[in-house]
Amino acid sequence: MPIKVRLNVMLAERNAKSKDLAEYVGITEANLSLLKQGKVKGVRFETLERICQFLGCQPGDLLRYEEDGEG
């Protein structure tokens, strides 16, 4: 899929824990793990908003478009 989720990168850059993010956002750690792996078909804007609030970032910091064959 050409959309890559960079949530792991953002968590590492901010020394934040997945468990704390999941609790703040109000989703399970299992669902957060699926999101980090890019194994979801979509994400609610509310969830994206809460992630951005927690990490102090923009949605574009979390998602990247990479054409097939780029990585």
C-alpha positions in Angstrom: 0.0 0.0 0.0 1.4 3.4 -0.9 0.3 5.0 2.4 2.9 4.4 5.1 2.2 5.0 8.8 5.1 6.6 10.7 3.6 6.3 14.1 6.6 4.3 15.4 8.9 7.0 14.3 6.9 9.7 16.0 6.7 7.7 19.2 10.4 7.2 19.2 11.2 10.8 18.5 9.1 11.9 21.4 10.2 9.0 23.8 6.5 8.1 24.2 5.1 4.7 25.0 2.4 3.0 22.9 0.6 2.1 26.1 0.3 5.7 27.1 -0.8 6.8 23.7 -3.5 4.1 23.5 -4.8 5.1 26.9 -4.9 8.8 25.9 -6.6 8.1 22.6 -9.1 5.6 24.0 -8.2 2.6 21.9 -6.7 -0.8 22.8 -3.0 -1.4 22.5 -3.9 -4.2 20.0 -5.7 -1.7 17.7 -2.8 0.8 18.1 -0.4 -1.9 17.1 -2.4 -2.7 14.0 -2.4 1.0 13.1 1.4 1.3 13.6 1.9 -1.7 11.3 -0.4 -0.1 8.6 -2.8 -3.0 8.8 -5.9 -0.9 9.1 -8.2 0.2 6.2 -8.9 3.5 7.8 -8.7 5.7 10.9 -11.3 8.0 12.4 -10.5 11.7 12.3 -11.2 11.8 16.0 -8.5 9.1 16.6 -6.1 11.0 14.4 -6.8 14.2 16.2 -6.1 12.6 19.6 -2.8 11.0 18.4 -1.7 14.4 17.1 -2.6 16.1 20.4 -0.6 13.5 22.3 2.4 13.6 20.1 2.3 17.4 19.3 2.4 16.8 15.6 0.4 17.2 12.4 -1.4 14.4 10.5 1.2 14.6 7.7 3.9 13.7 10.3 2.2 10.4 10.8 1.3 9.4 7.2 3.5 9.3 4.1 2.6 8.6 0.5 5.2 6.4 -1.3 4.6 5.2 -4.8 5.0 1.5 -5.4 8.7 0.5 -5.5 9.9 3.4 -3.3 10.6 1.6 -0.2 
